[in-house]
Amino acid sequence: FGINDFNWGLDQTQSSVDLFMEYTKKTVRLMHLKKIKVYMLSYPIVEKALISIQKGLEKNLEFISRDDDSFMQKIGDQSMQISRENGGLSLDVERDMRKDFRLEQSNNLSSRFHQPDGVHLNDLGNESLARSILRGLGATRF
């Protein structure tokens, strides 16, 4: 399983989360031993509007990435911590993209970061993701 299995609610048992974290730790450690730099990123935001669009997925999508207490943010926080503890680095793009989105919405209420499906990023969403990564890497001009 992978991150999308968590995202879409296909496998959100504690044992699957534990296994994901175990393999995250093993991967980061191995890359660190091989002197390969690892950056663990949180999951990019998913548009909340999707909750009301996709029938049957409302229960799962309700908690994906709406705030700091969402399932995906918690998974991201945990995996980023594991990365830092095992020689890797972390970039919290989810929280950063939420800030970008709120700012964009305050300037233009019709702004969207996603394609009509509410999941895949559009140009503006990809720009936000790129800015989040650049800020996380310490860039000051972009």
C-alpha contacts under 8 A as a table, 3 or more apart, distances in Angstrom:
res1	aa1	res2	aa2	distance
1	F	4	N	7.84
1	F	5	D	5.96
1	F	11	D	7.98
2	G	5	D	5.46
2	G	6	F	7.10
2	G	20	F	7.61
3	I	6	F	5.32
3	I	7	N	6.17
4	N	7	N	4.62
4	N	8	W	5.97
5	D	8	W	5.56
5	D	9	G	6.06
5	D	10	L	4.93
5	D	11	D	5.57
5	D	12	Q	7.66
6	F	9	G	5.14
6	F	10	L	6.17
6	F	11	D	5.59
6	F	12	Q	5.49
6	F	72	M	7.65
7	N	10	L	7.67
7	N	60	N	7.92
7	N	61	L	7.74
7	N	64	I	6.34
7	N	72	M	6.78
8	W	57	L	7.91
8	W	60	N	6.28
8	W	61	L	6.91
9	G	12	Q	5.86
9	G	60	N	5.44
9	G	61	L	7.89
11	D	16	S	6.68
12	Q	16	S	6.48
12	Q	17	V	6.75
13	T	16	S	5.33
13	T	17	V	6.41
14	Q	17	V	5.04
14	Q	18	D	6.02
15	S	18	D	5.02
15	S	19	L	6.12
16	S	19	L	5.04
16	S	20	F	6.10
17	V	20	F	5.06
17	V	21	M	6.21
17	V	75	I	7.92
18	D	21	M	5.12
18	D	22	E	6.06
19	L	22	E	4.96
19	L	23	Y	6.23
20	F	23	Y	5.34
20	F	24	T	6.08
21	M	24	T	4.86
21	M	25	K	6.13
21	M	78	Q	7.75
21	M	79	S	6.26
21	M	82	I	7.58
22	E	25	K	5.19
22	E	26	K	6.31
23	Y	26	K	4.91
23	Y	27	T	5.95
24	T	27	T	5.20
24	T	28	V	6.14
24	T	79	S	6.82
24	T	82	I	7.37
24	T	83	S	7.49
25	K	28	V	5.28
25	K	29	R	6.09
25	K	82	I	6.01
25	K	83	S	6.67
25	K	86	N	6.85
26	K	29	R	5.20
26	K	30	L	6.09
27	T	30	L	5.19
27	T	31	M	6.15
28	V	31	M	5.20
28	V	32	H	6.03
28	V	38	V	6.47
28	V	83	S	6.06
28	V	86	N	6.32
28	V	87	G	7.03
28	V	88	G	6.17
29	R	32	H	5.04
29	R	33	L	6.16
29	R	86	N	5.63
29	R	87	G	6.79
29	R	88	G	7.94
30	L	33	L	5.14
30	L	34	K	6.31
31	M	34	K	5.03
31	M	35	K	6.19
31	M	36	I	4.98
31	M	37	K	6.89
31	M	38	V	6.87
32	H	35	K	4.89
32	H	36	I	5.54
32	H	37	K	6.52
32	H	38	V	7.33
32	H	86	N	7.62
32	H	87	G	5.87
32	H	88	G	6.90
33	L	36	I	7.51
37	K	88	G	6.56
37	K	89	L	7.77
38	V	83	S	7.68
38	V	87	G	7.96
38	V	88	G	4.92
38	V	89	L	5.99
39	Y	83	S	7.64
39	Y	88	G	6.09
39	Y	89	L	4.75
39	Y	90	S	5.16
39	Y	91	L	6.85
40	M	79	S	7.12
40	M	80	M	5.48
40	M	83	S	6.31
40	M	88	G	7.28
40	M	89	L	6.13
40	M	90	S	4.58
40	M	91	L	6.23
41	L	76	G	7.03
41	L	80	M	6.74
41	L	90	S	5.71
41	L	91	L	4.79
41	L	92	D	5.69
41	L	93	V	6.38
42	S	72	M	7.90
42	S	73	Q	6.82
42	S	75	I	7.88
42	S	76	G	4.38
42	S	77	D	6.98
42	S	79	S	8.00
42	S	80	M	7.17
42	S	91	L	6.68
42	S	92	D	5.08
42	S	93	V	5.63
42	S	94	E	5.68
43	Y	72	M	6.78
43	Y	73	Q	7.26
43	Y	76	G	6.48
43	Y	93	V	6.84
43	Y	94	E	5.70
44	P	93	V	5.99
44	P	94	E	4.76
44	P	97	M	7.04
44	P	129	L	7.10
45	I	65	S	5.63
45	I	66	R	7.58
45	I	94	E	5.35
45	I	97	M	6.60
45	I	98	R	6.83
46	V	50	L	7.97
46	V	64	I	7.04
46	V	65	S	5.97
46	V	66	R	7.61
46	V	114	H	7.77
46	V	118	G	6.52
46	V	119	V	5.34
46	V	120	H	7.87
47	E	50	L	5.83
47	E	113	F	7.55
47	E	114	H	6.73
47	E	118	G	5.05
47	E	119	V	6.33
48	K	51	I	5.80
48	K	61	L	7.97
48	K	62	E	7.51
48	K	65	S	7.95
48	K	66	R	6.54
48	K	118	G	7.56
49	A	52	S	5.87
49	A	53	I	6.79
49	A	118	G	6.76
50	L	53	I	4.93
50	L	54	Q	6.13
50	L	61	L	7.61
50	L	117	D	6.91
50	L	118	G	5.01
50	L	119	V	7.48
51	I	54	Q	6.09
51	I	57	L	7.06
51	I	58	E	5.00
51	I	61	L	5.74
51	I	62	E	6.07
52	S	55	K	7.20
52	S	58	E	6.71
54	Q	57	L	5.79
54	Q	58	E	6.74
55	K	58	E	6.41
56	G	59	K	7.44
57	L	60	N	5.47
57	L	61	L	5.94
58	E	61	L	5.27
58	E	62	E	5.80
59	K	62	E	5.55
59	K	63	F	7.92
60	N	63	F	6.55
60	N	64	I	7.21
61	L	64	I	5.26
62	E	66	R	7.73
63	F	66	R	6.29
63	F	70	S	4.97
63	F	71	F	5.82
63	F	72	M	7.63
64	I	70	S	5.67
64	I	71	F	5.60
64	I	72	M	5.28
64	I	73	Q	7.68
65	S	68	D	7.69
65	S	70	S	5.27
65	S	71	F	6.91
65	S	72	M	5.66
65	S	73	Q	6.11
65	S	94	E	7.57
66	R	69	D	7.96
66	R	70	S	6.04
67	D	70	S	5.42
67	D	73	Q	7.39
67	D	95	R	7.94
68	D	73	Q	5.92
68	D	74	K	7.33
68	D	95	R	7.48
69	D	73	Q	6.67
69	D	74	K	6.59
70	S	73	Q	5.33
70	S	74	K	6.29
71	F	74	K	5.21
71	F	75	I	6.24
72	M	75	I	4.99
72	M	76	G	6.01
73	Q	76	G	4.91
73	Q	77	D	6.00
73	Q	94	E	7.09
74	K	77	D	5.00
74	K	78	Q	6.12
75	I	78	Q	5.19
75	I	79	S	6.14
76	G	79	S	5.22
76	G	80	M	5.94
76	G	92	D	7.71
77	D	80	M	5.20
77	D	81	Q	6.12
77	D	92	D	7.90
78	Q	81	Q	5.18
78	Q	82	I	6.30
79	S	82	I	5.02
79	S	83	S	6.19
80	M	83	S	4.98
80	M	84	R	6.29
80	M	89	L	7.35
80	M	90	S	5.21
80	M	91	L	7.51
80	M	92	D	7.94
81	Q	84	R	5.14
81	Q	85	E	6.13
81	Q	90	S	7.65
82	I	85	E	5.10
82	I	86	N	6.20
83	S	86	N	5.28
83	S	87	G	6.36
83	S	88	G	4.55
83	S	89	L	5.93
83	S	90	S	6.70
84	R	87	G	5.54
84	R	88	G	4.82
84	R	89	L	5.21
84	R	90	S	6.61
85	E	88	G	7.17
91	L	133	I	6.77
91	L	136	G	5.46
91	L	137	L	7.81
92	D	95	R	6.02
92	D	96	D	6.52
92	D	132	S	7.90
92	D	136	G	7.47
93	V	96	D	5.00
93	V	97	M	5.76
93	V	129	L	6.65
93	V	132	S	5.42
93	V	133	I	6.57
93	V	136	G	7.91
94	E	97	M	5.21
94	E	98	R	6.26
95	R	98	R	5.12
95	R	99	K	6.53
96	D	99	K	5.21
96	D	100	D	6.45
96	D	132	S	5.89
97	M	100	D	4.90
97	M	101	F	6.01
97	M	128	S	6.04
97	M	129	L	6.49
97	M	132	S	6.49
98	R	101	F	4.99
98	R	102	R	6.19
99	K	102	R	5.21
99	K	103	L	6.22
100	D	103	L	5.14
100	D	104	E	6.03
100	D	128	S	6.59
101	F	104	E	5.02
101	F	105	Q	5.98
101	F	112	R	7.99
101	F	113	F	7.36
102	R	105	Q	5.06
102	R	106	S	6.17
103	L	106	S	5.15
103	L	107	N	6.55
104	E	107	N	5.24
104	E	108	N	6.04
104	E	109	L	7.61
104	E	111	S	6.53
105	Q	108	N	5.00
105	Q	109	L	4.63
105	Q	110	S	7.05
105	Q	111	S	5.92
106	S	109	L	6.30
108	N	111	S	5.58
112	R	115	Q	7.95
112	R	122	N	7.88
112	R	124	L	7.28
112	R	125	G	7.43
113	F	121	L	5.71
113	F	122	N	5.65
113	F	123	D	7.38
113	F	124	L	5.38
113	F	125	G	3.93
113	F	126	N	7.61
114	H	117	D	7.26
114	H	118	G	5.24
114	H	119	V	6.09
114	H	120	H	5.47
114	H	121	L	4.17
114	H	122	N	4.75
114	H	124	L	7.86
114	H	125	G	6.08
115	Q	118	G	5.69
115	Q	119	V	6.81
115	Q	120	H	5.53
115	Q	121	L	5.77
115	Q	122	N	5.18
116	P	119	V	7.96
117	D	120	H	6.78
118	G	121	L	7.87
121	L	124	L	7.52
121	L	125	G	4.86
121	L	126	N	5.77
122	N	125	G	5.12
122	N	126	N	6.08
123	D	126	N	5.11
123	D	127	E	6.13
124	L	127	E	5.05
124	L	128	S	6.26
125	G	128	S	5.01
125	G	129	L	6.21
126	N	129	L	4.95
126	N	130	A	6.10
127	E	130	A	5.06
127	E	131	R	6.10
128	S	131	R	5.07
128	S	132	S	6.07
129	L	132	S	5.05
129	L	133	I	6.26
130	A	133	I	5.16
130	A	134	L	6.14
131	R	134	L	5.02
131	R	135	R	5.99
131	R	142	F	7.53
132	S	135	R	5.16
132	S	136	G	6.07
133	I	136	G	4.98
133	I	137	L	6.21
134	L	137	L	5.05
134	L	138	G	6.38
134	L	139	A	5.32
134	L	142	F	7.78
135	R	138	G	5.03
135	R	139	A	5.20
135	R	140	T	6.83
136	G	139	A	7.45
139	A	142	F	7.16
